[in-house]
Amino acid sequence: MLTIERRVLLLTFVVMLSLMAGCAKQVGSGLTTDQVVPSDQRIIEHTVGPGESLARIADNYYGDPDRYLDIARENGISDPGRIVPGSVLRLSFSADEWGGARQRAAALGPYNKGVDLMANERVGEAEKQFKLALETAPDLRAAKYNLALVYLKRGRNDRALVLLEELTTERPEDPDFLFARGNALFQSTRFDEAVVQFNGALKYRPGFKRAAFGLARSYQEGGHRNRAMTAWENYLKLDSTSSWAATARRNLRKLQDEPGQ
């Protein structure tokens, strides 16, 4: 059974994991997908939300995060790693891409509502919106990811793990998906499996503090004393001042005070 301490830790992770919303607006004459749409009308404008990245936006609209370079080039962005919330991006699509893009753009309406509801702790309503988004665009990974976070927050670990296993299979190098799956496994007390996911997250995003914290906690809960001490020491190299660092020091001292094994 999950202790109160572990559950508080997990719920903190869930709040920090939630993706932020952006806003989509189609540019053009509102033609249906059955009509031939001229190339200058196959455009969607996206208003960047807090915490969004070009890769995530590319995944949402094109189904391919690697298209972030195309977005950067089209919008004159010299540093794809730095985009300003509130700025508007123009996204253009080929005739073959247009139908799927419009479908995903339509799904962002309920998706954005779900993000706002989740931020206000209205988890049940958020769940309905994320499901609605997935009914509209089943391949919208952001909605699938946030629905998994809703399940985690509601203690439905099995449902969360099904979604997160799909996401990490589709995007095995995405540190956010790996991290979320690690937390789902941690909540299920499958600590050794959680270690694998947290290590994967750190492989693809070195310096990922939350993954480093989760890794140390998983080693400790799994009974791997020496590995846990090393992991806590590594975490403190990344973070020496926050409240999480204070927790890390307490756990490290506790392990150091235990008899050697």
C-alpha positions as CSV (number, residue, x, y, z in Angstrom):
1,M,0.0,0.0,0.0
2,L,1.2,3.5,-0.8
3,T,2.1,5.5,2.3
4,I,0.8,9.1,2.8
5,E,4.4,10.4,2.2
6,R,4.6,8.6,-1.1
7,R,1.2,9.7,-2.3
8,V,2.0,13.4,-1.5
9,L,5.2,13.0,-3.4
10,L,3.4,11.6,-6.4
11,L,0.6,14.2,-6.4
12,T,3.3,16.9,-6.4
13,F,4.9,15.3,-9.4
14,V,1.5,15.2,-11.2
15,V,0.9,18.9,-10.7
16,M,4.3,19.7,-12.0
17,L,4.0,17.4,-15.0
18,S,0.8,18.9,-16.5
19,L,1.2,20.3,-19.9
20,M,0.2,23.9,-20.5
21,A,-2.4,25.0,-23.0
22,G,-2.0,26.9,-26.2
23,C,-4.6,28.2,-28.6
24,A,-5.2,27.3,-32.2
25,K,-7.0,29.4,-34.8
26,Q,-7.6,28.3,-38.4
27,V,-6.7,30.9,-41.1
28,G,-8.8,30.9,-44.2
29,S,-12.4,30.5,-45.3
30,G,-13.7,27.7,-43.1
31,L,-13.9,25.1,-46.0
32,T,-14.8,21.5,-45.1
33,T,-12.3,18.7,-45.4
34,D,-14.1,17.4,-48.5
35,Q,-13.2,20.5,-50.5
36,V,-9.9,21.2,-52.2
37,V,-8.1,23.8,-50.0
38,P,-5.6,26.2,-51.7
39,S,-2.1,26.1,-50.2
40,D,-2.4,29.7,-48.9
41,Q,-5.4,28.6,-46.8
42,R,-3.9,25.5,-45.3
43,I,-2.7,27.5,-42.4
44,I,-3.3,27.4,-38.7
45,E,-2.2,30.1,-36.3
46,H,-1.2,28.9,-32.8
47,T,-0.8,31.2,-29.8
48,V,2.0,29.9,-27.6
49,G,1.0,29.0,-24.1
50,P,3.3,29.0,-21.0
51,G,5.6,26.0,-20.9
52,E,5.1,25.0,-24.5
53,S,8.0,24.0,-26.7
54,L,8.2,24.0,-30.5
55,A,8.6,20.2,-30.4
56,R,5.4,19.7,-28.4
57,I,3.5,22.1,-30.8
58,A,4.9,20.2,-33.8
59,D,3.8,16.9,-32.2
60,N,0.3,18.3,-31.6
61,Y,-0.3,19.5,-35.1
62,Y,1.9,17.3,-37.3
63,G,2.1,14.2,-35.2
64,D,5.9,14.6,-35.4
65,P,8.0,16.6,-32.9
66,D,10.9,16.7,-35.3
67,R,8.9,19.2,-37.4
68,Y,9.8,21.9,-34.9
69,L,12.6,23.0,-37.2
70,D,10.0,23.6,-40.0
71,I,8.0,25.8,-37.6
72,A,11.1,27.7,-36.5
73,R,12.2,28.3,-40.1
74,E,8.7,29.4,-41.3
75,N,8.4,31.8,-38.4
76,G,11.9,33.2,-38.5
77,I,12.8,31.8,-35.1
78,S,16.6,31.7,-34.7
79,D,16.6,29.8,-31.4
80,P,14.0,27.0,-31.4
81,G,14.6,26.5,-27.7
82,R,13.3,29.9,-26.8
83,I,9.7,30.9,-27.7
84,V,7.7,33.6,-26.0
85,P,4.3,32.8,-24.5
86,G,1.6,34.8,-26.2
87,S,3.4,34.9,-29.5
88,V,1.6,33.6,-32.6
89,L,3.0,31.0,-34.9
90,R,1.9,30.3,-38.4
91,L,1.8,26.6,-39.3
92,S,1.3,25.5,-42.9
93,F,0.3,22.1,-44.1
94,S,0.4,20.0,-47.3
95,A,-2.8,18.8,-48.8
96,D,-2.2,15.3,-47.3
97,E,-1.6,16.8,-43.8
98,W,-4.5,19.2,-43.8
99,G,-7.2,16.9,-42.7
100,G,-5.3,15.6,-39.7
101,A,-4.1,19.1,-38.7
102,R,-7.7,20.4,-38.6
103,Q,-8.8,17.4,-36.6
104,R,-6.0,18.0,-34.0
105,A,-6.7,21.7,-34.0
106,A,-10.4,21.0,-33.2
107,A,-9.3,18.7,-30.4
108,L,-7.2,21.4,-28.8
109,G,-10.4,23.2,-27.7
110,P,-11.5,20.5,-25.2
111,Y,-7.8,19.8,-24.5
112,N,-7.2,23.4,-23.4
113,K,-10.3,23.3,-21.2
114,G,-9.0,20.1,-19.6
115,V,-5.7,21.8,-18.8
116,D,-7.4,24.7,-17.2
117,L,-9.8,22.5,-15.2
118,M,-6.9,20.4,-14.0
119,A,-5.0,23.5,-12.9
120,N,-8.0,24.3,-10.8
121,E,-8.3,20.9,-9.2
122,R,-11.5,20.1,-11.1
123,V,-10.1,16.7,-12.0
124,G,-13.3,14.9,-12.9
125,E,-14.3,17.6,-15.4
126,A,-10.8,17.6,-16.8
127,E,-11.0,13.9,-17.5
128,K,-14.1,14.4,-19.6
129,Q,-12.5,17.1,-21.7
130,F,-9.3,15.0,-22.3
131,K,-11.5,12.1,-23.4
132,L,-13.5,14.4,-25.7
133,A,-10.2,15.6,-27.2
134,L,-9.1,12.0,-27.9
135,E,-12.5,11.2,-29.5
136,T,-11.8,14.1,-31.9
137,A,-8.1,13.3,-32.5
138,P,-7.1,9.9,-31.1
139,D,-3.4,10.6,-32.0
140,L,-3.2,13.8,-29.9
141,R,-0.5,12.7,-27.5
142,A,-0.8,15.7,-25.2
143,A,-4.4,14.8,-24.4
144,K,-3.4,11.1,-23.8
145,Y,-0.6,12.2,-21.6
146,N,-2.7,14.6,-19.5
147,L,-5.5,12.0,-19.2
148,A,-2.9,9.6,-17.8
149,L,-2.0,12.3,-15.2
150,V,-5.7,12.6,-14.3
151,Y,-5.8,8.9,-13.7
152,L,-2.7,9.1,-11.5
153,K,-4.2,11.9,-9.5
154,R,-7.4,9.8,-9.0
155,G,-5.4,6.7,-8.0
156,R,-6.3,4.7,-11.2
157,N,-2.7,3.5,-11.7
158,D,-3.6,0.7,-14.1
159,R,-5.4,3.0,-16.5
160,A,-2.6,5.5,-16.3
161,L,0.0,2.9,-17.1
162,V,-1.8,1.6,-20.2
163,L,-1.6,5.2,-21.7
164,L,1.9,5.8,-20.5
165,E,3.2,2.5,-21.9
166,E,1.6,3.5,-25.3
167,L,3.3,6.9,-25.2
168,T,6.7,5.6,-24.2
169,T,6.5,3.0,-27.0
170,E,5.6,5.7,-29.5
171,R,8.1,8.2,-28.1
172,P,10.8,6.2,-26.3
173,E,13.1,9.2,-26.0
174,D,10.6,11.6,-24.5
175,P,11.8,12.4,-21.0
176,D,8.4,13.7,-19.8
177,F,6.6,10.5,-20.8
178,L,9.4,8.3,-19.2
179,F,9.2,10.4,-16.1
180,A,5.4,10.1,-15.8
181,R,5.6,6.4,-16.4
182,G,8.2,6.2,-13.6
183,N,5.8,7.9,-11.3
184,A,2.9,5.6,-12.2
185,L,5.2,2.6,-11.4
186,F,6.3,4.2,-8.2
187,Q,2.7,4.7,-7.1
188,S,2.1,1.0,-7.9
189,T,5.1,0.1,-5.6
190,R,6.9,-1.3,-8.7
191,F,10.1,0.4,-7.6
192,D,12.7,-1.4,-9.7
193,E,10.6,-0.8,-12.9
194,A,10.3,2.9,-11.9
195,V,14.1,3.0,-11.7
196,V,14.4,2.0,-15.4
197,Q,12.0,4.8,-16.4
198,F,13.7,7.5,-14.3
199,N,17.1,6.5,-15.6
200,G,15.7,6.8,-19.2
201,A,14.4,10.3,-18.5
202,L,17.8,11.3,-17.2
203,K,19.5,9.8,-20.2
204,Y,17.6,12.0,-22.6
205,R,17.5,15.0,-20.3
206,P,20.6,15.2,-18.1
207,G,20.0,17.4,-15.2
208,F,16.3,16.5,-15.0
209,K,15.9,17.3,-11.2
210,R,12.5,15.6,-10.7
211,A,13.7,12.4,-12.4
212,A,16.8,12.4,-10.3
213,F,14.6,12.8,-7.2
214,G,12.3,10.0,-8.3
215,L,15.3,7.8,-9.1
216,A,16.7,8.2,-5.6
217,R,13.3,7.7,-3.9
218,S,12.7,4.5,-6.0
219,Y,16.1,3.1,-5.0
220,Q,15.4,3.8,-1.4
221,E,11.9,2.4,-1.3
222,G,13.1,-0.7,-3.3
223,G,15.7,-1.4,-0.6
224,H,18.8,-0.5,-2.6
225,R,20.6,1.4,0.1
226,N,24.0,2.1,-1.5
227,R,22.4,3.0,-4.9
228,A,20.0,5.3,-3.1
229,M,22.7,7.1,-1.2
230,T,24.6,7.7,-4.5
231,A,21.4,8.9,-6.2
232,W,20.6,11.3,-3.4
233,E,24.1,12.7,-3.6
234,N,23.7,13.1,-7.3
235,Y,20.4,14.9,-6.8
236,L,22.0,17.3,-4.4
237,K,24.6,18.2,-7.0
238,L,21.6,19.4,-9.1
239,D,19.7,21.1,-6.3
240,S,21.1,22.3,-3.0
241,T,18.7,24.9,-1.9
242,S,15.0,23.9,-2.4
243,S,12.7,22.2,-0.1
244,W,13.2,19.0,-2.1
245,A,17.0,19.3,-1.4
246,A,16.1,19.4,2.3
247,T,14.1,16.2,1.9
248,A,17.0,14.7,0.0
249,R,19.4,15.5,2.8
250,R,17.1,13.9,5.4
251,N,16.8,10.8,3.4
252,L,20.6,10.6,2.8
253,R,21.3,11.0,6.5
254,K,18.7,8.4,7.4
255,L,20.4,5.9,5.0
256,Q,23.9,6.8,6.3
257,D,22.8,6.2,9.9
258,E,21.5,2.7,9.0
259,P,23.9,-0.2,9.7
260,G,26.0,-1.2,6.7
261,Q,24.8,-3.9,4.4
